[in-house]
Amino acid sequence: MKNKIVLYTKSYSGDLERLKVSIDSIKKHNKDNIPYYVSVPKIELELFKNNIDCSYVNLITDEEIYSIPAQNWNTQQIVKSNFWKLEVCENYVMLDSDSYFIKDFYVSDFMYDESTPYTVMHEQKDLFEWTSRHNVNLGFDPFLTFNETRTPIMELFSRTGRIYDFGPGPIIWASKVWKSLEENYLKPNKITFANLIETVPSEFTWYGEYLLVSKEIPIFAIEPMFKFFHFSQQYIDFKNQGYTEEHFKQNYLGIVMQSNWNAPLKY
């Protein structure tokens, strides 16, 4: 019998230390004992077996999910989006290695009712309020980049209206939405999910936009579940303002210290 919901992380050796922090936080705060899966490249399987608690984590290889020609940003997204094919769950919370929980969590944090997960869906105004003061230092305008990477998917599905963000992670995905995308869009058009990612590399946007047009599940929108530090200056600003993990607990289940700017392991 499939699990109603599981936690899932796609990791690799470069994020091993961050993953350890994430696992410790899950073991501490996972009050409903939601099953936890981690996938890693087959070539790195022994490394992870020797460094994480495999009595708690269901450790599998990326190749069990999707046959990967090479490890890169795009294939990471493809693996994450194909996890449903293992048929171990009806829904899954997709966590990155650089995220960790700061308070207790339950199935009810992710599921609206017995069969319907919440959908992370918002307009990212909180981040854009901050970046509007830092565009010169960042070297680009995240608001414009955000629109440019989402409008092509909207146009493909003939959707008009507000531009939404369906991330950042962690995000909750219903397996039936991914399956419907494959059966009702990819196969009839003789394309693969890899083709979609090559066109626009944003797996959560493909999921969200398809959900909006397919209405495969009822949509109960929620704001991001974790405080996400996208940039080093953003982290510095919050530190300088005196924010602590205790402050974030009021609104968030956890924190993401994004690894692409060499963030510390924890806030």
FENHUPE-V996081 format. One record per backbone hydrogen bond with DSSP energy under -0.5 kcal/mol. NH is the residue of the N-H (numbers start at 0). CO is the residue of the C=O. If there is no record, write none. Layout:
NH_CO, NH_CO
This chain:
2_87, 5_90, 6_34, 7_92, 8_36, 10_8, 10_38, 14_11, 15_12, 18_14, 19_15, 20_16, 21_17, 22_18, 23_19, 24_20, 25_21, 26_22, 27_23, 28_24, 29_25, 30_28, 30_104, 31_104, 32_29, 36_6, 37_57, 38_8, 39_59, 43_40, 44_41, 47_43, 48_44, 49_45, 50_47, 51_47, 53_51, 55_52, 56_52, 57_35, 58_56, 59_37, 61_39, 63_60, 64_60, 64_61, 65_61, 67_65, 68_66, 71_69, 75_71, 76_72, 77_73, 78_74, 79_75, 80_76, 81_77, 81_78, 82_78, 82_79, 84_81, 85_82, 86_83, 89_2, 91_172, 92_5, 93_91, 93_170, 94_7, 94_92, 98_95, 99_254, 101_252, 102_252, 104_28, 108_105, 109_106, 110_106, 111_115, 112_115, 116_114, 117_109, 118_219, 120_118, 120_221, 121_164, 127_123, 128_124, 129_125, 130_126, 131_127, 132_129, 133_130, 134_130, 137_133, 138_134, 139_134, 141_139, 144_140, 145_141, 146_142, 147_143, 148_144, 149_145, 149_146, 150_146, 151_147, 152_149, 153_149, 154_150, 155_151, 156_152, 157_154, 158_153, 163_161, 164_121, 169_93, 170_93, 172_91, 172_170, 174_89, 174_172, 175_89, 176_173, 177_173, 178_174, 179_175, 180_176, 181_177, 182_178, 183_179, 184_180, 185_180, 186_181, 188_184, 189_186, 190_185, 195_191, 196_192, 197_193, 198_194, 199_195, 201_199, 204_201, 205_201, 206_202, 207_203, 208_204, 209_205, 210_206, 211_207, 212_208, 213_209, 214_210, 219_217, 220_218, 221_118, 224_169, 226_253, 227_225, 228_226, 228_255, 229_227, 234_230, 235_231, 236_232, 237_233, 238_234, 239_235, 240_236, 241_238, 242_237, 246_243, 247_243, 248_244, 249_246, 250_247, 251_247, 252_224, 253_224, 254_99, 255_226, 256_97, 256_254, 257_228, 257_255, 260_257, 261_258, 262_257
